[in-house]
Amino acid sequence: MASKHNLISRLTRIVELFQLHGSSGLSFDELNNKLKNAFVDEDHSVSLRTFQRDLKDIESSLKIKIIFDKVKKKYLLVQDELQNTSKNTQLFTLESLKMLHIAQDVSANNFILIDERKATGLENYNCIKDAICSKKHLEFNYQKFDQYKSDRRKLMPLALKESKKRWYVVGFEIKNGSKIPALKTFALDRMYDCEATTEFILKDTIDVHKHFARFMGVTTKPLEGFSEKVTVILETSIEYGKYFSTLPIHPSQKTEIENGKTIITLQLIPTMELVSEILSHNHQIKVIQPKELIHIIKKTLSQNLKQYN
């Protein structure tokens, strides 16, 4: 019987292969040859019966359906299935399986180099999940990086959000017995002694996904002078623009080539998180509009330079 490690490797590789071949699909023999040559140390080819069992596992765990096309006589990834379910969920699950595969390789090989992992706060996940699903207040100690002591906080938790390898809980904070109207985020790695307490009723409905779609990352405090979404236009070289094709700044991002440059267009409310992202690319990227954002970028750069005078 194949080990769990080998099973995870095979299932993720099967999905990858069908994603790569798209509408052309793969016959069972073609797939098996690719599986046979996919791993240096072992032959991962399978019997037809095992492959059909793999397809059931992929559909149940990843919600990705692969079927046999009688006309083409090949197996195909069902694109409609991908569109009708959450692509983010599928991608997250697939990435998790790949990371588990890599983690198992790390313990057996010395050719994989990874950064030392820091605390993420995910030990609080089950408590926070219970509070969100049960609509219970979440109480916890919270210590900001610029504070020496933690203080007790109370939250009506609505969602968990990941950004730049950090996890956050999103909700309405309760202060002096009253709900603060603005959504707040709290980093899980700064939370201690979490507990789900009393139930709450949220009278006002809010779409957390739409709320964060207006911003970059988790920062939702607009820059001075901004309150609504605006068109942000950035310019970079064609070569450097390829970086943003693989790692977009924001889901609204659109890119095009004009006069030998890559033009990046975003639709969002500018925050300091956007400013930090722009400045992190140094001279490689330039803000074209809006003028108010250009002014803030210049002011920030000027303040940085003053530190070295």
N, C-alpha and C positions, 0 to 999 in steps of 0.2 A: 504494500500500500504506500502511496506517495506521502511524503511528509507534508505538514501544513506549509512549510517554507516552499517546497516545490509546487504545491497546489496554487498558492498565491502568485508565485512567479508565472505559472502557466496561464492562469486566468487573466492576469493583467496583460500578458503578452498577446493573448488571443484577441482581446479588445483592441489593443494598439494596432495589431495587424489589420483588423477589419476597418479601423478608422483610417489607416493609411491607404487602403485599397478602395475605399469609398464604394461607388456604384458598380465598379468592375467585379467586386467580390472575390471570393476564393473557393476553389473546390476543396474537398476534404484532403485530397492528396497534396495539393499545393500548400495548404495550411500545415499539414504534418511535416513536409519538407522544411518549412520555415521554422517550425518548432524544434525540429531535429538540429538545425544549425544555429538556433538562437542562443544556446548556452555552451560555453567552452567545456565545462566539466561533466555535463550529463546529456543524455539523449532524452528530450522531453516530448518526443512523438507519442501519440496515444492511439488507442483503438477507437473505432467509430462509436462504440457504446460509451466509452469514457468521455469522448468529445460531446456526445449528446447530453450526458450528465453535466458536463461543464457548462453547456449552453443554458441549462436550467438554473444552475448556480449563479451564472452571470445575470440572468433575468431577475431572479429573486433578490439578489443582493445589490445589484447596480441599477436595476430597472432598465437595462439595455437588452434589446431583443435582437437576436440573430436568427434568421430563418433560411430555409432552403428554397431557392427559386427554381422551379421545375423547368422553366423555359431556358434559363442560362445554365442550369445544372451546376449552380454554385451557391454558396452560402453568402448572405448579404446582411449588412447592418441595417435595421429598419430605421430610417431617418425620421419618420413620423413619430415614432416612439420617443425619440430624443426631444422632439419639439413639444410633445404633449406632457412631458414630465419635467421636473426641475433639473436643468443642465448643471447648475451649481452643485446640487446634491450629488449627481453622478460624478462630476469632476472631483469633488471633495472626497467621495468614497474611493474613487480610483487612485487619487493621490495618496490617501491614507494607506491603501494596500501596497502601493509602491514604496512608501516610506517604511512600512513594516518589513518589506522585503529587504530594503537597504539596511535597516537596523539589524536584521539577522545576519547580513553579510559583514557588518562592521565587527561583530564579535568574532568572526572567523578569518578576517582578512586585514592586512595592514596597508592596503593600497587605497582605502577610502578615508579621506581626511575631512573631518567635520569640526565646526566650532564647538567649544565647550558650551553645553546647554545651560542657560540660566533658568531661574524659577519663572514659571508662566502663570501660576495661580490656578491651574486647572484642577488642583485638589479640591477647589470649591465648586467645581462644575455640578456635581450631583445635587448639592444643596440649592444652588441657584436655579437649576433646571426644575427642581421640585417646587420652588417658590413661584416661578413663572407659570408652570402648568397648573398649579393649584390656586393661582391668584392669591398668594400670601405675601405679606410684607417681608422684606429681606432686611435683617439687621446685621450689622458688621462693624468692626473697627477698621478705620481707614487712615493710612498715613501717607501724606503727600511727600514727594521727594524733598521739598523745601521746608518740611516741618520735622521737629524733633520728637513730637508726641503724636499718637494716633487719637482720633476721636470717634465716638460711636455715631453711626449714620443709620437712617431708616429709609427704605426705598420701596416704591411700587414697581417691581421689576417687570419689564415687557419683553426683552430680547437679549441675546448674546451676540456680540459683534467682534470679528477678528480684523485686525489691521496691523500690517507690518510686524507679524509674528507676535503681537500682543493681543490678549483677549480682554474684552470689556463687557460689563453688564450695563444695559440701557434701561432707564426708567424715570419715574417722577419721584423726586426726593420729598420726604416729609420733614418739615421743620416746625417746631412749636405746635404740632398737631395739625398743620395745614399743608396741602399739596402745593409745591412750587410749580408754576405752570410750564416752565421750560424743561424739555428733556435733558437729562444729565447722563454722563458716562463715567463709570468708575473702573479703573484697571484692576483686573483680578489679582495681579501680582502684588498689589498694595492693600489687599483685603485680608482680614484675619477674623477668626471666631465668628464665622457666618452662621446664621440660623434663620430658617423660615418660621415666621410667627403667625400673627393673626391674618385672617382673610380680608381682602379689600374688594370693593366694587368700583370699577373705573367707569364713570358716567360718560366721559368724552372719549370717543373712539379716535385712534390715531394710527396711521399707516407708517410704521417705523421704517420700512423699506423706502417709501417715497421720501420720507423726511431726510434720510441720509443720502439719498440719490442726488440731493441738491448741493452736497458738499463733497470735499475730498477727505477720505479717511474718517476719523472720529471727531475732529474739531468742528463744532457747529456755531462758533461765535464769529459772525461776519467781521471783516475788516471795516474800519471806519469809512463811511461813505457808501457802503454796500448793504442792501437789505433784500434784494431780489436777484434771481439768476441773471448773469450777463454773459456775453460772448467774450471769451478770453482767447486771444490769438498769440501763438508762440512761433518763433522761427528758429530753425537749426539747419545744420548741413544735411545733405542727403544721406551721408554715411552714418552720422549720429542719429538721424531720424529713425533708422532701423531699430535702434534700442527701444524706442517708444512703441514700435509695432509689436514687440514681444512682451513689453511691460507697460501697458497704457497708464497714463496719469489718472484718468477718470473714465468711467463707462461711457460718457457722452463723447469721448474723443473721436475726432475725424482728422485724417491726414491727407495731404495732397502735395504734389510737387509743383512749384512755381518758380520760374527764373533761376533754376539750379539750386533751390532751397526746399527743405521740407517745412510745410506750414501745418501747424497743429492747432485745431480749433476745439475749445471746450465750452460747455454750457453748464455753469455752476455758480454758486455764491463764493467769492474769494474769501479765504481765511488765512491765518498765519501758517497753517499746515501747507497750503498751496505755495506761499512765499518761500517756505523752507525747502520745499521740493524743487522749486525753480532755482534757488541759490545753490542747491547741492550739485547742480550741473555746471557750475562756474561759468566760463565764457562760452560754453557749448550751446547755450540756449538764450534767446532774447525775447522779451515781451514786446509785442507790437501794439496791442490794445487790450484793455482800456487804458486811457491816460492816467486815471487815478491809481491803477495798479502799478504802472511804470514809476509813478512818483513814490509809492511805498517801497518798491524795490530799491530805488536810488537812495532813499532815506535810510533804509536798513543797511545798505552797503556803506554809506557814509558813517553811520554809527559804528560799524565794524572796524573801519579804517582808523577811527579816533582812538581805538584801544591801543594802536601801535604808534601813536604820536608821542 
